[in-house]
């Protein structure tokens, strides 16, 4: 997915400024903040009843400047500027055309009912405002829906800031579901540490024709070389992925590890599959090699093949 973002976090009254160049002439920009009372400078539209969310759509690729002011002498805050490369479909809202809003003021679990277009990308942001005297983080946050779309956290999720002076936290989550199905969908959000005074507001935005976030995967083996009879640990971690598979280990979680004790050198392969129907976000592959007795895996395989061939050669010598 074509995302760019500028992330800021801090404590106290502060003015943030920055500039970002749109990736296309029809990009959408959202400013999301955990602090009430931000005041962005420029042609930003307030997208909800409180000043957590501001948005604009550009008409060219000139750099977009933003300035936000956060009130409160010691309150922590988190602000995120998101750049969505899109070609124009946004789920309509009668009052605020940039998205569908939610309010956790009535309980720990909230639902959103929408009917996106097939192939849309849904972006859910949930900033948790500061509450004086509250020291517990607000999460974790879980996001699911009844159509089987996979919700993947984006970036540093959540971004969390603590103010020792105010004894309080501010947090911000961003979740993305790529290439969703075009049916009536109920999205369920649950905050683990909800309380009546912790009532964050969220915003859901749907964009069409946005390329899904491709998956990535990293693997390593520790130690990378052993002697026969010893063990090593093969570990992997994938991002923006819904599944991982390996010829050696089968279907795997998106992160994990396995202890191995091979007799010969091995190459362990991993493939991560991205979200969307039939993995439409793409796949990513990697491999790592474990040396046994200092012999690489290719040479070990050649020895095995040669040994098999020699076993099949008949004895053509003369019997005396």
N, C-alpha and C positions, 0 to 999 in steps of 0.2 A: 504494500500500500504506500502511496506517495504521501508520507507524513513528514513534516518538519515541526519541531517544537522548541520553544524557549522556556525553560523551567526556572523559576525563582522561588526561593524560600528564605525566610528570615524572621526576625523579631523586632517589634517596635514600629513606630511611624516611619514610613520609608517611601521614597519615590523610585520606581523602577522604570527603566527605559531600555529600548532596544529597537532593532530593525531587522526585518526579514524580507527576502525577495521571493515573491510568489513563483511557483513552479509553472503556472499557466495563467492565462488571462481571465480565468473564471473561478479561481480558487476561493474557498471559504475560509475565513479566519474566525476563530473563537478565542476569547479571553475568558478563562475560568479561574475564579479565585475563592479561597476559603474565607476571605475577609469580607464582611459586609462593608459597603461604602467605598469600594474602589471607584476611581473616576478616570477612565481612560480618555486621553486627549485625541481628538480626531473624529472621523465619521463612523463611530461605533453605535450600534443599535442595542439597547437593553433588551435581552431576549427572555427575561422572566420578570416577575413582580418585584424581586429584590435584586440588588446590584451585585450578584455573583457572576452573571454571565453577560458578555457583550459580544457582538458579532458584526461582521461585514463581509460582503462579497466584492472582490476586486474586478475591474474591467480591463486591466492591463498588467504588465509585469514590473511596474515600477516598485521599488522597495516600499514596504509598509512600515511606518514608524509607530511605536506605541509608548505611551507613558501612563503608568497607573500609580495612584496614591493610596496608601493604606493607613487608616487611622488607628489610634490606640498606642499609648506610649510603650507598653510592654507585651502586647498581644502578638502571638506568632501568626504567620500567614504563609500561604502557598499560592502561587499564581502560575498558570500555564497558558502559553500562547500556542494554539494549534493551527497548522496550515493544512487544509484538506484539498488535494487536487481532485476536482470533480467537474462534471459537465452539467450540473444544474438541478437535479431532482433533490428536493429536501422535503421530508415529511411535513405536511402543513399543520399548523396549529392556529385555531381561530384568532387568538390574541397575539401570539408571538410566532412569526412565520419560520423561524430557524429551527424549531424542534419541539419535542414533547417534554414537559416537565413533571417532576415528582416531588413529593414532600414527605419526609420521614416523621413528621410531627405526630402521626397517629399510631406508630408502632414500628417494631424492628423489621417487619416484612412489608414490602410494597410491591405492587404489580403494575405493569404498563401493558395496555392492549393496543396493538398496532397491526396494520396490514401493509408490510413493505412490498415494494416491487421485487420480483425475482432477481437475484443477483446484487441487491443493494448491500452496502456496507453500513452497519449500525455502529455508532460511536456513543458510548455511555460515559458521562463524566459525573462524578459525585464528590464535590468539595464539602468537607466537614468543618464548620466554623469553630472558632475558639470559644470556650466557655470557661470563665474565670473560676479557678479552684478545682477544675477537673483534670486529673492526671492520667486517666486511663485512655489509651488509644481507642478509636471508635470501631475498628474492624476486628477481625477480618470481614471483608465484604465478599459475598458469593453472588454470582449472577448466572441464572439458568433460564431456559425457555422451553415451551412445550412442543417446539418443532425440531428439537435436536441441534440447533445452531450452537457452535462452539464459541464461547466468549473467552478471549485471550487478553490478559493484562498488557497494557502498553507502557513501555518506559519504566521508570522507577516507581513501582506500584505497591503501596501508595507512597507518595512523598509525604514525609512526616517531620514536623518541627515542634520542638518543646521549648516553652518559656519558663525558666525557673522562677522568674519574678512574678508571673501570673499563675504559676502552677498549672499550666494548661497546654493542650496540644492543638495543632491544626494538621489536617490530613487531606489528601486529594487522590482519588482513584480515577483511572481511565481504563475502560474495557472496550474491546473491538470484536464484533462478529462479522466476518467477511462472507460475501457471496451467499446471502441468506435465501431461504425459500420464500416464495411469494404467496404466503397464506396468512390468515388471521393468526396472530402470535401473541401469547401472553408471556411477558418477561417478568421473572421474579427476582427481586433483590432482597437480600437479608444481611443485616448488620448484626454481628455477634454481641457487641457491647453497647446496644442501644439503651438510652434512657430518655425520659421526657424532656430533659433540658438539652439533650444532644439530638437535635432535629435537623440534619443536613438536608439540603435540597439538591436534586440531580437534574441533569438535562440529557435527553436522548436525541441524537441527530442521525438522520439517514441520508446517505449520499449514493448516487448511482454512478456506474461506470468508473469505479475506483479500483485499481488493480489491488488484489489481496496482498497482505504482507507475506513475503516468501519466508519459509522456515530456514533456520540455521541449525547446525549441530556440531558439537565439539566432542572429541573422545581422546582419552589418554590411557596408558597402561603404566602401572607403577609396581615394581621397578620395570624398566624396559628390557632388561636382560636377566635371565635366571639360569641356573643349572638344572638338569633333569631331576625331578623329584621336589623341586621348590615350587612356591606359589607366587602369583602376581594378581593385582587387582585391575580389572578393566572397568573404566567408568565413562559415562557419557552424559551430556546435557543438551537438550534441544530447546530452542525458543521459537515462538509463533508456530508451534507444531501441535497436532492432535494425536499423533502416534509415532512410534519408532519401531523399526524392525531390524533384525540382524540374521544373516544366514546361520551364524553360530548359536545365537541365543533365542531366536524366534521373535514373537511379539513382546514389546517392552514398554515400560512407562517412559515418559518424556525425559526423565533423568533417573539415574541409578548406577549400580555397580555390580560386578560379578567377580568372584574369586576363581581363578583358573590354575590348573597344574598340568599343562600339556607335556607330552614326551618329546615333541618336536616344535620348532618355531612355527608361529601362527600369525596370520593377518586377520584381524577382527574388523568386520565391516558393519556400518550402521547407516540406515536411511530414515530421515525424518519426513513425514508427510504433513503438509500444511492444511488449513481449514478449507471448507467449501465442499460442494458436491464432488465426489471422486477425487478429492485432493486438488481442486482447481487452483489453489494457491501455489502448487508446485511441490517439489521435493528437494531435499539436500542430502548429500552423502559424504561420508568420511570413512577413513580406516586408520587403524594403528597396528603396528607390528610388535610382537613379543619374540625376542630372540631366546632360544634355548641352546645352551652350550656354545654360544657365540656363533651359531650358524643361522643365516637368514632363511626365511620361509621359502623363498624361491628355490634355493639350493636343496633344502630338505625335501621339497616336492619332487625335484629332479632325481634325488637319490631313491625316493619311493618308486617312481616310475621306472627307473633303470632296474631296480631290484625286481619289480614285477615282470619286466621283459626277460630278465635273465632266468627267472623261475620257469618261464614258458619255453625256453630254447631247449630242444631235445639234445641228448648226448649222442653226437654223431661219430664219436671216436671208435677205433677198432678194438675189439676184445681179443686179447692174446691168450 
